[in-house]
């Protein structure tokens, strides 16, 4: 017997928790320091390449819940018309676990906040440590600019319909300095895209797995499965 989402009854997750983002190994994905947000590259927290294997019981229930939901989506086990809610608590648990595995020394206190059609990711980031973790140690002058922990906040707007989604980065704030408009576009085109060519910023991408759309709201990200 299957539950309302096509999963086995008693699965370790609660339907109504709260939403990437995935953000989204960054993204997905997604912002080089921005790698924190490979959440963009990770299809906004829907990094559906997660296996459905047993989970370490020491990880949080929210992390187990969201991984189970990702697995149901990835393996196309959801009924047409299903709507899966990814809560902020679940997505934040996922972000903390992913960051701990991908950038344990370069990123601290990752946090995701949802709004109507928007997602805001924040963290304390040491860009120098991130570069070294990628095997690309900065030169002496660059290290002077990159080394040291800085508060970073990235706000993106997410549009989704017809099996696709588009992520538009609206602003990036580093140490209290906000980049937006032409300066932000220059940063994305000159630095983010060459470093992360697979990142889809401002471009539609296919969601896959019969996902019709993502409905991003403050209480949760709704993943709507098409008919």
C-alpha positions as CSV (number, residue, x, y, z in Angstrom):
1,X,0.0,0.0,0.0
2,X,1.2,3.5,-0.9
3,X,0.6,6.8,0.9
4,X,-0.9,9.9,-0.8
5,X,2.4,10.6,-2.6
6,X,3.0,7.1,-3.8
7,X,5.5,6.3,-1.1
8,X,5.6,3.5,1.4
9,X,3.4,4.1,4.5
10,X,5.4,5.1,7.6
11,X,8.1,6.9,5.6
12,X,10.2,9.1,7.8
13,X,8.9,12.5,6.8
14,X,6.1,14.9,7.5
15,X,4.2,16.4,4.6
16,X,3.8,19.9,6.1
17,X,7.2,21.1,7.3
18,X,8.9,23.9,5.3
19,X,11.2,24.7,2.3
20,X,17.1,24.5,-1.5
21,X,17.7,26.2,-3.0
22,X,18.9,24.1,-2.7
23,X,19.4,25.4,-2.6
24,X,18.8,24.2,-4.9
25,X,26.3,22.2,-3.5
26,X,25.4,25.0,-4.8
27,X,22.3,25.6,-6.2
28,X,23.3,23.3,-6.8
29,X,24.5,24.4,-6.4
30,X,25.1,28.2,-7.0
31,X,27.1,31.3,-6.1
32,X,31.1,30.7,-6.1
33,X,31.5,31.8,-2.9
34,X,28.7,31.5,-4.9
35,X,29.3,27.9,-4.8
36,X,27.1,28.1,-1.7
37,X,24.3,28.6,-4.1
38,X,25.1,25.9,-6.5
39,X,21.6,25.8,-5.4
40,X,20.9,27.5,-8.6
41,X,22.7,24.8,-10.4
42,X,21.0,22.3,-8.2
43,X,17.7,23.4,-9.6
44,X,16.7,25.3,-6.6
45,X,17.0,22.7,-3.9
46,X,15.7,20.0,-6.2
47,X,19.0,18.2,-6.6
48,X,17.2,15.1,-7.5
49,X,20.3,13.0,-7.9
50,X,20.0,11.7,-4.3
51,X,19.9,8.0,-3.9
52,X,17.1,6.4,-1.9
53,X,19.4,4.4,0.4
54,X,19.1,4.2,4.2
55,X,20.1,7.3,6.1
56,X,22.3,7.8,9.0
57,X,20.0,7.9,12.1
58,X,22.1,10.7,13.5
59,X,21.0,13.2,10.8
60,X,18.0,15.4,11.6
61,X,14.4,14.2,10.9
62,X,13.9,17.2,8.6
63,X,16.9,16.2,6.5
64,X,15.6,12.6,6.3
65,X,12.2,13.9,5.3
66,X,13.5,16.1,2.5
67,X,15.8,13.4,1.1
68,X,12.9,11.0,1.1
69,X,10.8,13.5,-0.9
70,X,13.6,14.1,-3.3
71,X,13.9,10.3,-3.8
72,X,10.2,9.9,-4.5
73,X,10.5,12.7,-7.2
74,X,13.7,11.3,-8.7
75,X,12.3,7.8,-9.0
76,X,9.0,9.1,-10.5
77,X,6.9,7.5,-7.8
78,X,4.5,10.4,-7.4
79,X,1.0,10.3,-8.8
80,X,0.0,12.8,-11.5
81,X,-1.3,15.9,-9.9
82,X,0.6,15.3,-6.6
83,X,1.9,18.3,-4.7
84,X,4.9,17.8,-2.4
85,X,5.7,20.5,0.1
86,X,9.4,21.2,0.9
87,X,9.4,23.3,4.1
88,X,12.0,25.9,5.2
89,X,13.0,23.6,8.0
90,X,13.6,20.7,5.7
91,X,15.5,22.8,3.1
92,X,17.6,24.4,5.8
93,X,18.5,21.0,7.2
94,X,19.5,19.9,3.7
95,X,21.6,23.0,3.2
96,X,23.4,22.5,6.5
97,X,24.2,18.9,5.7
98,X,25.4,19.7,2.1
99,X,27.6,22.6,3.2
100,X,29.1,20.5,6.0
101,X,30.1,17.9,3.3
102,X,31.1,20.2,0.5
103,X,32.7,23.2,2.2
104,X,33.1,22.5,5.9
105,X,35.8,25.1,6.4
106,X,34.6,27.8,4.0
107,X,31.0,28.2,4.9
108,X,29.2,28.6,8.2
109,X,25.6,29.2,9.3
110,X,23.9,28.7,5.9
111,X,20.2,29.8,6.0
112,X,17.4,29.9,3.5
113,X,14.4,32.2,3.8
114,X,11.4,31.9,1.4
115,X,9.1,34.7,0.1
116,X,6.4,34.9,-2.5
117,X,8.3,33.6,-5.6
118,X,11.7,34.4,-3.9
119,X,14.4,32.7,-2.0
120,X,17.1,34.4,0.1
121,X,20.2,32.5,1.0
122,X,22.7,33.8,3.6
123,X,25.9,32.4,5.2
124,X,29.3,33.4,6.6
125,X,31.7,32.6,3.8
126,X,35.5,32.6,3.5
127,X,36.1,32.8,-0.3
128,X,39.8,32.1,0.0
129,X,39.1,28.7,1.8
130,X,36.5,27.9,-0.8
131,X,39.0,28.4,-3.6
132,X,41.6,26.3,-1.9
133,X,39.0,23.5,-1.3
134,X,38.4,23.5,-5.1
135,X,42.1,23.1,-5.7
136,X,42.5,26.7,-7.0
137,X,44.5,28.5,-4.3
138,X,44.4,32.3,-4.9
139,X,47.6,34.3,-5.5
140,X,49.0,36.5,-2.8
141,X,47.1,39.6,-3.9
142,X,43.9,37.8,-4.5
143,X,44.2,36.0,-1.2
144,X,44.4,39.4,0.5
145,X,41.0,40.2,-1.0
146,X,39.4,36.8,-0.5
147,X,40.6,35.6,2.8
148,X,38.5,36.1,5.9
149,X,34.9,35.3,6.8
150,X,32.3,37.6,5.3
151,X,28.5,37.7,5.7
152,X,26.9,37.0,2.3
153,X,23.2,37.2,1.3
154,X,21.8,36.3,-2.1
155,X,18.2,37.0,-3.1
156,X,16.8,35.3,-6.2
157,X,13.4,35.3,-7.9
158,X,12.1,32.0,-9.1
159,X,9.6,31.7,-12.0
160,X,8.2,28.3,-13.0
161,X,5.6,26.8,-15.3
162,X,5.3,24.2,-18.1
163,X,8.0,22.0,-16.7
164,X,10.7,24.7,-16.6
165,X,12.0,27.2,-14.1
166,X,14.0,30.4,-14.3
167,X,16.1,31.8,-11.5
168,X,16.9,35.5,-11.6
169,X,19.4,36.8,-9.1
170,X,18.1,40.1,-7.8
171,X,20.8,41.1,-5.4
172,X,24.0,40.0,-3.7
173,X,25.2,41.5,-0.4
174,X,28.7,41.0,0.8
175,X,29.8,42.5,4.1
176,X,26.9,45.0,4.0
177,X,27.7,46.1,0.4
178,X,24.8,45.4,-2.0
179,X,25.4,44.6,-5.7
180,X,22.4,44.8,-8.0
181,X,21.4,46.0,-11.4
182,X,24.3,46.4,-13.9
183,X,27.0,45.8,-11.4
184,X,25.4,42.5,-10.4
185,X,24.9,41.5,-14.1
186,X,28.6,42.2,-14.7
187,X,29.6,40.0,-11.7
188,X,27.4,37.1,-13.0
189,X,28.6,37.4,-16.6
190,X,32.3,38.1,-15.9
191,X,32.9,35.8,-12.9
192,X,30.1,33.4,-12.1
193,X,29.3,32.0,-15.5
194,X,32.9,31.4,-16.5
195,X,33.6,29.7,-13.2
196,X,30.4,27.7,-13.2
197,X,29.3,27.3,-16.8
198,X,26.6,24.8,-16.0
199,X,24.8,27.3,-13.7
200,X,21.5,28.5,-15.1
201,X,21.1,32.1,-14.1
202,X,18.4,34.1,-15.9
203,X,17.8,31.2,-18.3
204,X,15.0,28.7,-18.3
205,X,15.9,25.1,-17.5
206,X,13.9,21.9,-17.5
207,X,12.9,20.6,-14.1
208,X,12.6,17.0,-15.2
209,X,10.8,14.1,-13.5
210,X,7.4,15.2,-14.6
211,X,7.6,18.3,-12.4
212,X,5.1,20.9,-13.8
213,X,6.2,23.8,-11.7
214,X,7.7,25.0,-8.4
215,X,5.4,27.2,-6.3
216,X,7.6,29.2,-3.9
217,X,5.8,30.7,-1.0
218,X,7.0,31.8,2.5
219,X,5.6,28.6,4.1
220,X,7.0,26.1,1.6
221,X,8.1,25.3,-1.9
222,X,5.3,23.3,-3.6
223,X,6.6,20.8,-6.2
224,X,3.7,20.2,-8.5
225,X,3.8,16.9,-10.6
226,X,2.2,17.2,-14.0
227,X,-0.5,14.9,-15.4
